[in-house]
Amino acid sequence: MPSTRSKVTQGQPKVHESSASGRRHFCGDCGTGLFYTNSTVLPGIIDIQSATYDNPDAVPPRAHIQVAECIRWMERAHELPTLDRYPPQK
């Protein structure tokens, strides 16, 4: 999303300099990742963590990105069983 079209409406995110031009913004209270900026790779763009939207279902994903170095088993992760909650511990 263009940085001019976004606004934090509550609190002030903490920032971690994850690379020379990359910045990871997160909640200073709970640690939830909020968004990522990179002035070199994504000038003027904010990469918002979609689970932080007020209504994440309103903005469905359209693609997988940044998969150049993905872990090989991720290619088949969609085939794994799904669980609504943590499985019982034995």
MOPAC internal coordinates of N, CA, C and O (Angstrom, degrees):
PM7 1SCF
backbone

  N    0.0000 0     0.00 0     0.00 0    0    0    0
  C    1.4388 1     0.00 0     0.00 0    1    0    0
  C    1.5327 1   107.72 1     0.00 0    2    1    0
  O    1.2310 1   120.20 1   -39.97 1    3    2    1
  N    1.3091 1   117.23 1   140.03 1    3    2    1
  C    1.4679 1   118.88 1   175.54 1    5    3    2
  C    1.5289 1   110.64 1   -60.11 1    6    5    3
  O    1.2310 1   120.46 1   -42.66 1    7    6    5
  N    1.3050 1   116.73 1   137.34 1    7    6    5
  C    1.4636 1   120.27 1  -176.76 1    9    7    6
  C    1.5232 1   112.34 1   -61.06 1   10    9    7
  O    1.2310 1   119.79 1   155.20 1   11   10    9
  N    1.3149 1   118.01 1   -24.80 1   11   10    9
  C    1.4647 1   120.86 1  -179.86 1   13   11   10
  C    1.5254 1   112.29 1   -73.60 1   14   13   11
  O    1.2310 1   119.75 1   165.58 1   15   14   13
  N    1.3380 1   118.08 1   -14.42 1   15   14   13
  C    1.4673 1   121.75 1  -178.28 1   17   15   14
  C    1.5192 1   112.63 1  -102.31 1   18   17   15
  O    1.2310 1   119.78 1  -169.10 1   19   18   17
  N    1.3163 1   118.03 1    10.90 1   19   18   17
  C    1.4638 1   120.21 1  -178.56 1   21   19   18
  C    1.5258 1   110.00 1  -125.18 1   22   21   19
  O    1.2310 1   121.64 1   -25.98 1   23   22   21
  N    1.3385 1   114.47 1   154.02 1   23   22   21
  C    1.4533 1   119.90 1  -178.79 1   25   23   22
  C    1.5225 1   108.87 1  -155.02 1   26   25   23
  O    1.2310 1   120.21 1   -46.38 1   27   26   25
  N    1.3068 1   117.20 1   133.62 1   27   26   25
  C    1.4606 1   122.16 1   172.60 1   29   27   26
  C    1.5222 1   106.30 1   -81.55 1   30   29   27
  O    1.2310 1   120.52 1   -54.65 1   31   30   29
  N    1.3367 1   116.62 1   125.35 1   31   30   29
  C    1.4586 1   120.27 1  -174.01 1   33   31   30
  C    1.5183 1   113.80 1  -100.57 1   34   33   31
  O    1.2310 1   120.61 1   170.38 1   35   34   33
  N    1.3309 1   116.44 1    -9.62 1   35   34   33
  C    1.4614 1   118.53 1  -179.37 1   37   35   34
  C    1.5192 1   109.32 1  -149.85 1   38   37   35
  O    1.2310 1   120.27 1   -48.88 1   39   38   37
  N    1.3063 1   117.09 1   131.12 1   39   38   37
  C    1.4554 1   121.76 1   177.43 1   41   39   38
  C    1.5198 1   112.63 1    74.52 1   42   41   39
  O    1.2310 1   120.93 1     1.62 1   43   42   41
  N    1.3122 1   115.82 1  -178.38 1   43   42   41
  C    1.4578 1   122.61 1   179.46 1   45   43   42
  C    1.5265 1   108.07 1  -129.30 1   46   45   43
  O    1.2310 1   119.32 1   -65.15 1   47   46   45
  N    1.3397 1   118.90 1   114.85 1   47   46   45
  C    1.4665 1   120.30 1  -179.07 1   49   47   46
  C    1.5298 1   112.55 1   -62.01 1   50   49   47
  O    1.2310 1   120.98 1   -31.67 1   51   50   49
  N    1.3116 1   115.73 1   148.33 1   51   50   49
  C    1.4636 1   122.44 1   169.99 1   53   51   50
  C    1.5191 1   106.33 1   -84.36 1   54   53   51
  O    1.2310 1   120.12 1   -24.04 1   55   54   53
  N    1.3256 1   117.38 1   155.96 1   55   54   53
  C    1.4652 1   121.59 1  -176.92 1   57   55   54
  C    1.5198 1   109.82 1  -126.70 1   58   57   55
  O    1.2310 1   121.10 1   -45.87 1   59   58   57
  N    1.3241 1   115.50 1   134.13 1   59   58   57
  C    1.4642 1   122.23 1   174.33 1   61   59   58
  C    1.5222 1   107.75 1  -115.77 1   62   61   59
  O    1.2310 1   120.31 1   -55.18 1   63   62   61
  N    1.3270 1   117.00 1   124.82 1   63   62   61
  C    1.4621 1   121.42 1   176.83 1   65   63   62
  C    1.5227 1   108.02 1   -80.35 1   66   65   63
  O    1.2310 1   120.70 1   -84.13 1   67   66   65
  N    1.3371 1   116.27 1    95.87 1   67   66   65
  C    1.4655 1   121.02 1  -174.50 1   69   67   66
  C    1.5221 1   113.32 1   -83.53 1   70   69   67
  O    1.2310 1   119.81 1   165.61 1   71   70   69
  N    1.3130 1   117.96 1   -14.39 1   71   70   69
  C    1.4668 1   122.82 1   175.22 1   73   71   70
  C    1.5279 1   107.39 1  -158.87 1   74   73   71
  O    1.2310 1   120.23 1     2.67 1   75   74   73
  N    1.3112 1   117.16 1  -177.33 1   75   74   73
  C    1.4632 1   120.24 1  -178.23 1   77   75   74
  C    1.5226 1   112.72 1   -55.66 1   78   77   75
  O    1.2310 1   119.64 1   141.44 1   79   78   77
  N    1.3318 1   118.28 1   -38.56 1   79   78   77
  C    1.4625 1   120.53 1  -179.85 1   81   79   78
  C    1.5262 1   113.31 1  -122.33 1   82   81   79
  O    1.2310 1   119.74 1   177.24 1   83   82   81
  N    1.3318 1   118.11 1    -2.76 1   83   82   81
  C    1.4617 1   121.81 1  -179.28 1   85   83   82
  C    1.5109 1   112.38 1   -91.18 1   86   85   83
  O    1.2310 1   120.88 1   -42.33 1   87   86   85
  N    1.3288 1   115.93 1   137.67 1   87   86   85
  C    1.4562 1   122.19 1   179.45 1   89   87   86
  C    1.5207 1   109.31 1  -131.37 1   90   89   87
  O    1.2310 1   120.54 1   -52.93 1   91   90   89
  N    1.3129 1   116.58 1   127.07 1   91   90   89
  C    1.4651 1   122.56 1   176.36 1   93   91   90
  C    1.5201 1   107.54 1  -104.31 1   94   93   91
  O    1.2310 1   120.61 1   -57.32 1   95   94   93
  N    1.3170 1   116.43 1   122.68 1   95   94   93
  C    1.4594 1   123.02 1  -177.93 1   97   95   94
  C    1.5206 1   107.83 1  -104.28 1   98   97   95
  O    1.2310 1   120.32 1   -45.40 1   99   98   97
  N    1.3216 1   116.99 1   134.60 1   99   98   97
  C    1.4587 1   120.63 1  -175.82 1  101   99   98
  C    1.5235 1   110.33 1  -147.28 1  102  101   99
  O    1.2310 1   121.16 1   -17.06 1  103  102  101
  N    1.3385 1   115.40 1   162.94 1  103  102  101
  C    1.4633 1   121.56 1   178.43 1  105  103  102
  C    1.5272 1   108.52 1   -69.78 1  106  105  103
  O    1.2310 1   120.24 1   -53.72 1  107  106  105
  N    1.3249 1   117.15 1   126.28 1  107  106  105
  C    1.4585 1   121.52 1   179.39 1  109  107  106
  C    1.5125 1   113.25 1   -72.98 1  110  109  107
  O    1.2310 1   119.84 1   164.58 1  111  110  109
  N    1.3407 1   117.91 1   -15.42 1  111  110  109
  C    1.4656 1   121.12 1   179.49 1  113  111  110
  C    1.5238 1   112.50 1   -88.40 1  114  113  111
  O    1.2310 1   120.27 1   131.48 1  115  114  113
  N    1.3432 1   117.08 1   -48.52 1  115  114  113
  C    1.4690 1   119.65 1  -174.24 1  117  115  114
  C    1.5248 1   113.79 1  -111.93 1  118  117  115
  O    1.2310 1   119.78 1   166.76 1  119  118  117
  N    1.3277 1   118.03 1   -13.24 1  119  118  117
  C    1.4580 1   121.15 1   177.87 1  121  119  118
  C    1.5157 1   115.20 1    88.30 1  122  121  119
  O    1.2310 1   119.62 1  -178.48 1  123  122  121
  N    1.3250 1   118.34 1     1.52 1  123  122  121
  C    1.4612 1   120.93 1  -179.92 1  125  123  122
  C    1.5283 1   110.35 1   -62.00 1  126  125  123
  O    1.2310 1   120.89 1   -50.79 1  127  126  125
  N    1.3470 1   115.91 1   129.21 1  127  126  125
  C    1.4565 1   120.37 1   174.73 1  129  127  126
  C    1.5135 1   109.95 1   -66.24 1  130  129  127
  O    1.2310 1   120.15 1   -46.38 1  131  130  129
  N    1.3288 1   117.32 1   133.62 1  131  130  129
  C    1.4623 1   121.16 1  -177.78 1  133  131  130
  C    1.5215 1   112.73 1  -108.74 1  134  133  131
  O    1.2310 1   120.55 1   127.10 1  135  134  133
  N    1.3261 1   116.55 1   -52.90 1  135  134  133
  C    1.4584 1   119.29 1   179.40 1  137  135  134
  C    1.5174 1   110.67 1  -160.28 1  138  137  135
  O    1.2310 1   121.55 1   -10.54 1  139  138  137
  N    1.3262 1   114.63 1   169.46 1  139  138  137
  C    1.4608 1   122.88 1  -176.55 1  141  139  138
  C    1.5198 1   107.84 1  -130.24 1  142  141  139
  O    1.2310 1   120.59 1   -41.07 1  143  142  141
  N    1.3182 1   116.47 1   138.93 1  143  142  141
  C    1.4567 1   121.18 1   173.73 1  145  143  142
  C    1.5234 1   108.64 1  -129.42 1  146  145  143
  O    1.2310 1   120.98 1   -30.59 1  147  146  145
  N    1.3156 1   115.73 1   149.41 1  147  146  145
  C    1.4613 1   121.70 1   176.54 1  149  147  146
  C    1.5245 1   107.06 1  -148.91 1  150  149  147
  O    1.2310 1   120.98 1   -74.11 1  151  150  149
  N    1.3084 1   115.72 1   105.89 1  151  150  149
  C    1.4649 1   120.90 1  -174.22 1  153  151  150
  C    1.5244 1   113.24 1   -65.73 1  154  153  151
  O    1.2310 1   119.89 1   161.62 1  155  154  153
  N    1.3315 1   117.81 1   -18.38 1  155  154  153
  C    1.4596 1   121.13 1   179.39 1  157  155  154
  C    1.5223 1   111.95 1   -91.83 1  158  157  155
  O    1.2310 1   120.58 1   130.02 1  159  158  157
  N    1.3314 1   116.49 1   -49.98 1  159  158  157
  C    1.4689 1   121.47 1  -175.59 1  161  159  158
  C    1.5286 1   111.93 1   -82.37 1  162  161  159
  O    1.2310 1   120.36 1   142.86 1  163  162  161
  N    1.3328 1   116.92 1   -37.14 1  163  162  161
  C    1.4729 1   122.25 1  -176.66 1  165  163  162
  C    1.5254 1   110.57 1  -128.32 1  166  165  163
  O    1.2310 1   119.46 1  -118.99 1  167  166  165
  N    1.3241 1   118.63 1    61.01 1  167  166  165
  C    1.4669 1   119.00 1  -176.52 1  169  167  166
  C    1.5298 1   111.67 1   -60.71 1  170  169  167
  O    1.2310 1   121.09 1   -51.32 1  171  170  169
  N    1.3327 1   115.51 1   128.68 1  171  170  169
  C    1.4633 1   120.86 1   177.75 1  173  171  170
  C    1.5165 1   114.99 1    75.95 1  174  173  171
  O    1.2310 1   119.99 1  -170.67 1  175  174  173
  N    1.3472 1   117.63 1     9.33 1  175  174  173
  C    1.4648 1   121.19 1  -177.06 1  177  175  174
  C    1.5279 1   109.60 1  -120.76 1  178  177  175
  O    1.2310 1   120.70 1   -37.92 1  179  178  177
  N    1.3279 1   116.27 1   142.08 1  179  178  177
  C    1.4553 1   122.63 1   173.87 1  181  179  178
  C    1.5242 1   107.60 1  -111.97 1  182  181  179
  O    1.2310 1   120.51 1   -52.51 1  183  182  181
  N    1.3175 1   116.63 1   127.49 1  183  182  181
  C    1.4650 1   122.51 1   176.54 1  185  183  182
  C    1.5246 1   106.83 1   -94.64 1  186  185  183
  O    1.2310 1   120.84 1   -80.59 1  187  186  185
  N    1.3258 1   116.01 1    99.41 1  187  186  185
  C    1.4661 1   121.87 1  -175.02 1  189  187  186
  C    1.5268 1   110.04 1   -85.88 1  190  189  187
  O    1.2310 1   120.47 1   -44.82 1  191  190  189
  N    1.3247 1   116.71 1   135.18 1  191  190  189
  C    1.4630 1   121.91 1   174.70 1  193  191  190
  C    1.5304 1   107.56 1   -69.46 1  194  193  191
  O    1.2310 1   120.28 1   -65.94 1  195  194  193
  N    1.3123 1   117.06 1   114.06 1  195  194  193
  C    1.4676 1   120.81 1  -170.55 1  197  195  194
  C    1.5242 1   113.76 1   -62.16 1  198  197  195
  O    1.2310 1   119.20 1   152.62 1  199  198  197
  N    1.3141 1   119.13 1   -27.38 1  199  198  197
  C    1.4647 1   120.52 1   179.71 1  201  199  198
  C    1.5213 1   111.99 1   -69.26 1  202  201  199
  O    1.2310 1   119.57 1   168.76 1  203  202  201
  N    1.3348 1   118.42 1   -11.24 1  203  202  201
  C    1.4598 1   120.97 1  -179.97 1  205  203  202
  C    1.5222 1   113.09 1   -91.35 1  206  205  203
  O    1.2310 1   119.61 1   174.83 1  207  206  205
  N    1.3257 1   118.35 1    -5.17 1  207  206  205
  C    1.4679 1   120.90 1   176.80 1  209  207  206
  C    1.5212 1   109.77 1   -62.11 1  210  209  207
  O    1.2310 1   120.05 1   -28.15 1  211  210  209
  N    1.3189 1   117.51 1   151.85 1  211  210  209
  C    1.4637 1   120.77 1   174.08 1  213  211  210
  C    1.5229 1   110.40 1   -58.94 1  214  213  211
  O    1.2310 1   120.36 1   143.59 1  215  214  213
  N    1.3414 1   116.93 1   -36.41 1  215  214  213
  C    1.4594 1   122.01 1   178.59 1  217  215  214
  C    1.5302 1   108.64 1  -134.90 1  218  217  215
  O    1.2310 1   119.90 1   -95.97 1  219  218  217
  N    1.3428 1   117.81 1    84.03 1  219  218  217
  C    1.4632 1   120.40 1  -176.86 1  221  219  218
  C    1.5349 1   113.93 1   -58.75 1  222  221  219
  O    1.2310 1   119.98 1   150.12 1  223  222  221
  N    1.3311 1   117.64 1   -29.88 1  223  222  221
  C    1.4660 1   120.41 1   179.82 1  225  223  222
  C    1.5272 1   112.36 1   -67.03 1  226  225  223
  O    1.2310 1   119.79 1   161.32 1  227  226  225
  N    1.3201 1   118.00 1   -18.68 1  227  226  225
  C    1.4608 1   121.63 1  -178.60 1  229  227  226
  C    1.5358 1   112.00 1   -74.35 1  230  229  227
  O    1.2310 1   120.53 1   165.08 1  231  230  229
  N    1.3339 1   116.59 1   -14.92 1  231  230  229
  C    1.4612 1   120.19 1  -177.82 1  233  231  230
  C    1.5356 1   108.44 1  -129.73 1  234  233  231
  O    1.2310 1   119.88 1  -101.66 1  235  234  233
  N    1.3349 1   117.84 1    78.34 1  235  234  233
  C    1.4642 1   120.34 1  -177.49 1  237  235  234
  C    1.5316 1   111.60 1   -68.14 1  238  237  235
  O    1.2310 1   120.54 1   -30.13 1  239  238  237
  N    1.3370 1   116.58 1   149.87 1  239  238  237
  C    1.4654 1   119.56 1   179.27 1  241  239  238
  C    1.5280 1   111.28 1   -66.00 1  242  241  239
  O    1.2310 1   120.94 1   -29.16 1  243  242  241
  N    1.3280 1   115.80 1   150.84 1  243  242  241
  C    1.4620 1   121.52 1   178.17 1  245  243  242
  C    1.5214 1   112.35 1  -117.81 1  246  245  243
  O    1.2310 1   120.17 1   167.36 1  247  246  245
  N    1.3418 1   117.29 1   -12.64 1  247  246  245
  C    1.4663 1   119.93 1  -178.11 1  249  247  246
  C    1.5206 1   110.09 1  -166.82 1  250  249  247
  O    1.2310 1   121.21 1   -21.02 1  251  250  249
  N    1.3236 1   115.29 1   158.98 1  251  250  249
  C    1.4674 1   122.45 1   168.22 1  253  251  250
  C    1.5213 1   105.58 1   -93.59 1  254  253  251
  O    1.2310 1   120.33 1   -47.02 1  255  254  253
  N    1.3321 1   116.98 1   132.98 1  255  254  253
  C    1.4551 1   120.03 1   178.98 1  257  255  254
  C    1.5307 1   109.66 1  -123.92 1  258  257  255
  O    1.2310 1   121.10 1   -14.08 1  259  258  257
  N    1.3238 1   115.50 1   165.92 1  259  258  257
  C    1.4583 1   122.25 1   178.29 1  261  259  258
  C    1.5340 1   111.26 1    58.50 1  262  261  259
  O    1.2310 1   120.06 1  -133.69 1  263  262  261
  N    1.3157 1   117.49 1    46.31 1  263  262  261
  C    1.4582 1   121.14 1  -177.80 1  265  263  262
  C    1.5350 1   113.05 1  -100.71 1  266  265  263
  O    1.2310 1   119.95 1  -175.27 1  267  266  265
  N    1.3147 1   117.71 1     4.73 1  267  266  265
  C    1.4707 1   120.81 1  -177.39 1  269  267  266
  C    1.5181 1   112.22 1   -57.38 1  270  269  267
  O    1.2310 1   120.16 1   142.27 1  271  270  269
  N    1.3235 1   117.31 1   -37.73 1  271  270  269
  C    1.4644 1   120.26 1  -179.09 1  273  271  270
  C    1.5237 1   112.37 1  -112.66 1  274  273  271
  O    1.2310 1   119.88 1  -154.99 1  275  274  273
  N    1.3309 1   117.83 1    25.01 1  275  274  273
  C    1.4631 1   118.65 1  -176.05 1  277  275  274
  C    1.5298 1   111.00 1   -66.13 1  278  277  275
  O    1.2310 1   121.56 1   -28.20 1  279  278  277
  N    1.3084 1   114.62 1   151.80 1  279  278  277
  C    1.4606 1   121.68 1   177.26 1  281  279  278
  C    1.5246 1   107.78 1   -64.72 1  282  281  279
  O    1.2310 1   120.22 1   -42.81 1  283  282  281
  N    1.3285 1   117.18 1   137.19 1  283  282  281
  C    1.4679 1   120.71 1  -172.89 1  285  283  282
  C    1.5216 1   113.19 1   -56.40 1  286  285  283
  O    1.2310 1   119.56 1   143.29 1  287  286  285
  N    1.3413 1   118.45 1   -36.71 1  287  286  285
  C    1.4598 1   119.13 1  -177.41 1  289  287  286
  C    1.5273 1   112.66 1   -69.36 1  290  289  287
  O    1.2310 1   119.43 1   166.02 1  291  290  289
  N    1.3280 1   118.70 1   -13.98 1  291  290  289
  C    1.4661 1   120.73 1   177.79 1  293  291  290
  C    1.5294 1   112.14 1   -64.86 1  294  293  291
  O    1.2310 1   120.18 1   156.26 1  295  294  293
  N    1.3237 1   117.27 1   -23.74 1  295  294  293
  C    1.4693 1   120.50 1   178.82 1  297  295  294
  C    1.5211 1   111.68 1   -59.87 1  298  297  295
  O    1.2310 1   120.49 1   154.14 1  299  298  297
  N    1.3417 1   116.67 1   -25.86 1  299  298  297
  C    1.4678 1   120.49 1  -177.75 1  301  299  298
  C    1.5228 1   112.37 1  -119.41 1  302  301  299
  O    1.2310 1   119.90 1  -167.49 1  303  302  301
  N    1.3245 1   117.79 1    12.51 1  303  302  301
  C    1.4663 1   120.97 1  -177.15 1  305  303  302
  C    1.5284 1   112.13 1   -59.16 1  306  305  303
  O    1.2310 1   120.06 1   148.48 1  307  306  305
  N    1.3187 1   117.49 1   -31.52 1  307  306  305
  C    1.4707 1   120.40 1  -179.49 1  309  307  306
  C    1.5329 1   112.17 1   -66.55 1  310  309  307
  O    1.2310 1   119.92 1   165.79 1  311  310  309
  N    1.3428 1   117.76 1   -14.21 1  311  310  309
  C    1.4652 1   121.58 1   179.84 1  313  311  310
  C    1.5274 1   112.59 1   -88.02 1  314  313  311
  O    1.2310 1   119.55 1   170.26 1  315  314  313
  N    1.3208 1   118.46 1    -9.74 1  315  314  313
  C    1.4571 1   121.78 1  -178.60 1  317  315  314
  C    1.5197 1   111.24 1   -70.94 1  318  317  315
  O    1.2310 1   120.24 1   -26.22 1  319  318  317
  N    1.3488 1   117.15 1   153.78 1  319  318  317
  C    1.4652 1   119.32 1   175.99 1  321  319  318
  C    1.5266 1   110.33 1   -61.36 1  322  321  319
  O    1.2310 1   120.68 1   -28.08 1  323  322  321
  N    1.3108 1   116.30 1   151.92 1  323  322  321
  C    1.4530 1   120.93 1   176.15 1  325  323  322
  C    1.5261 1   109.22 1  -109.22 1  326  325  323
  O    1.2310 1   120.53 1   -34.90 1  327  326  325
  N    1.3307 1   116.59 1   145.10 1  327  326  325
  C    1.4576 1   122.61 1   179.95 1  329  327  326
  C    1.5191 1   107.84 1  -129.23 1  330  329  327
  O    1.2310 1   120.18 1   -46.40 1  331  330  329
  N    1.3264 1   117.27 1   133.60 1  331  330  329
  C    1.4590 1   120.85 1   179.72 1  333  331  330
  C    1.5239 1   112.05 1   -67.99 1  334  333  331
  O    1.2310 1   119.84 1   150.49 1  335  334  333
  N    1.3092 1   117.92 1   -29.51 1  335  334  333
  C    1.4655 1   123.13 1  -179.14 1  337  335  334
  C    1.5335 1   108.08 1  -142.07 1  338  337  335
  O    1.2310 1   120.99 1    -2.62 1  339  338  337
  N    1.3230 1   115.72 1   177.38 1  339  338  337
  C    1.4620 1   119.45 1   175.63 1  341  339  338
  C    1.5109 1   109.86 1   -58.18 1  342  341  339
  O    1.2310 1   119.98 1   -37.37 1  343  342  341
  N    1.3387 1   117.63 1   142.63 1  343  342  341
  C    1.4698 1   118.94 1   177.50 1  345  343  342
  C    1.5275 1   110.16 1   -70.94 1  346  345  343
  O    1.2310 1   120.48 1   -23.98 1  347  346  345
  N    1.3456 1   116.68 1   156.02 1  347  346  345
  C    1.4746 1   119.26 1   178.62 1  349  347  346
  C    1.5418 1   109.72 1   -60.52 1  350  349  347
  O    1.2310 1   121.24 1   -36.81 1  351  350  349
  N    1.3145 1   115.24 1   143.19 1  351  350  349
  C    1.4666 1   120.78 1   177.24 1  353  351  350
  C    1.5148 1   109.28 1   -88.60 1  354  353  351
  O    1.2310 1   120.71 1   -42.15 1  355  354  353
  N    1.3224 1   116.26 1   137.85 1  355  354  353
  C    1.4710 1   120.35 1  -178.60 1  357  355  354
  C    1.5055 1   110.64 1   -93.08 1  358  357  355
  O    1.2310 1   120.10 1   180.00 1  359  358  357

